[in-house]
Amino acid sequence: MRKSDSVAFGAKAANLGHLLNRNFADVSIPDGFSVPFFWYDRFMKENGFDKVIEEAIQDIDFVHNPRVRRKKLEELRSAIQKGRIDSALRDEIVRRWKSQLGGRPVFVRSSSNAEDLPNFSGAGLYYSVPNVRSGDQLIEAVKKVWASLWKFEAYEARVRNYVDQQTVYMSALIQIGVDMDRGGVMFSTNPFREKNSDSTYISVVCGHNDPITANGGMPEQIIVEGRSGSISLMTFSQMENALRFDESGGLKKEPVSCASKKSGRIISDMEARRLASIAIRVKGAFGGKVEQDIEWGMIGNRIFLLQARPYAAKK
């Protein structure tokens, strides 16, 4: 995949394929594959869910009453989770997971045509399913990701951003899971300055970075100045637990243990500068004009890139 393939797979999956093919020598991008929009659309039509959505959008109570809308969307998601998936598609997903990815634990991530857009990131609106370890879990995770397109919060956000509800589609990105010991997000700019700068903002936690992407707790926050390379530590992490892979699937909580006992820091200044350099290169990979919002993880000294999307400043 390349960036242009977002029309079939969504920007999240296409952007990762784009980065993977740019050969970042000192960065790892976990392998994966995507189930394109075509199969979501076929699944919705074969199960009659497209008609349910069409009728709901034309229903006055659904349109004007948030409580009715929330209830109807919950019912729709439950029905999608129970829907019948094409048997050939099921077999192909499991086959490719076993052959291409070696049957290793994977994350099943959302990749829709209604997220990662220049003026609408959609960050945190849709579901990802972590550490999926069996074929049955994988198929259920794909349906959960598909269904998350119809979360109440996602629907409302699309309304506010004038997104046509009948032309939204969901792809499922199936990617080898990284049981990271440290992880976070970074922006190729300083979000606390009114104008974009050449600085990089980094937030980091011990364990998996879901506490950041799910907006839970206080991470360690750092600003790396582009010209001087100087480091500004904004906050220490205040999280008491870290998320790591559970052997039965999903994530489990463990006591935080990755912070330096001497400094209280999770990453060193040298590691922060290395991450900032990567952020600049990711921005360059997409033309150098659009700031990037990047999800990353670390195992020891090895850095993984998990996602890159246009940075959307909060107004």
QUIQUI-V771989 format. One record per residue. PSI is psi as a letter, one per 40 degrees, with the letter a starting at -180 (none if undefined). Layout:
BEGIN
psi->PSI
psi->PSI
END
This chain:
BEGIN
psi->i
psi->i
psi->d
psi->e
psi->e
psi->d
psi->d
psi->d
psi->e
psi->i
psi->d
psi->d
psi->d
psi->d
psi->d
psi->d
psi->d
psi->d
psi->d
psi->d
psi->e
psi->e
psi->g
psi->h
psi->d
psi->e
psi->i
psi->h
psi->h
psi->h
psi->i
psi->a
psi->i
psi->i
psi->h
psi->i
psi->d
psi->d
psi->d
psi->d
psi->d
psi->d
psi->d
psi->d
psi->d
psi->d
psi->e
psi->e
psi->d
psi->d
psi->d
psi->d
psi->d
psi->d
psi->d
psi->d
psi->d
psi->e
psi->h
psi->d
psi->d
psi->d
psi->d
psi->e
psi->h
psi->d
psi->d
psi->d
psi->d
psi->d
psi->d
psi->d
psi->d
psi->d
psi->d
psi->d
psi->d
psi->d
psi->d
psi->d
psi->d
psi->e
psi->i
psi->h
psi->i
psi->h
psi->d
psi->d
psi->d
psi->d
psi->d
psi->d
psi->d
psi->d
psi->d
psi->d
psi->d
psi->d
psi->d
psi->d
psi->e
psi->e
psi->e
psi->i
psi->h
psi->i
psi->h
psi->h
psi->i
psi->i
psi->g
psi->i
psi->e
psi->f
psi->i
psi->f
psi->i
psi->d
psi->e
psi->g
psi->d
psi->e
psi->h
psi->e
psi->d
psi->i
psi->i
psi->i
psi->h
psi->i
psi->f
psi->h
psi->e
psi->i
psi->d
psi->d
psi->d
psi->d
psi->d
psi->d
psi->d
psi->d
psi->d
psi->d
psi->d
psi->d
psi->d
psi->e
psi->d
psi->f
psi->i
psi->d
psi->d
psi->d
psi->d
psi->d
psi->d
psi->d
psi->d
psi->d
psi->e
psi->f
psi->h
psi->h
psi->e
psi->e
psi->f
psi->i
psi->i
psi->h
psi->i
psi->h
psi->h
psi->h
psi->h
psi->h
psi->i
psi->h
psi->g
psi->i
psi->e
psi->i
psi->i
psi->a
psi->i
psi->i
psi->i
psi->f
psi->i
psi->h
psi->e
psi->e
psi->i
psi->d
psi->i
psi->i
psi->a
psi->e
psi->i
psi->h
psi->h
psi->h
psi->i
psi->i
psi->i
psi->i
psi->a
psi->i
psi->e
psi->d
psi->d
psi->d
psi->d
psi->e
psi->f
psi->h
psi->i
psi->h
psi->i
psi->h
psi->h
psi->i
psi->h
psi->h
psi->h
psi->d
psi->d
psi->d
psi->e
psi->i
psi->h
psi->h
psi->h
psi->d
psi->i
psi->i
psi->h
psi->e
psi->h
psi->d
psi->i
psi->i
psi->h
psi->i
psi->h
psi->h
psi->d
psi->e
psi->i
psi->a
psi->i
psi->i
psi->h
psi->i
psi->i
psi->h
psi->e
psi->e
psi->i
psi->h
psi->d
psi->d
psi->d
psi->e
psi->i
psi->d
psi->i
psi->i
psi->d
psi->d
psi->d
psi->d
psi->d
psi->d
psi->d
psi->d
psi->d
psi->d
psi->d
psi->d
psi->d
psi->d
psi->d
psi->d
psi->d
psi->f
psi->e
psi->e
psi->d
psi->h
psi->i
psi->i
psi->h
psi->h
psi->h
psi->i
psi->i
psi->i
psi->h
psi->b
psi->e
psi->h
psi->h
psi->h
psi->h
psi->e
psi->i
psi->h
psi->i
psi->h
psi->h
psi->h
psi->h
psi->h
psi->none
END
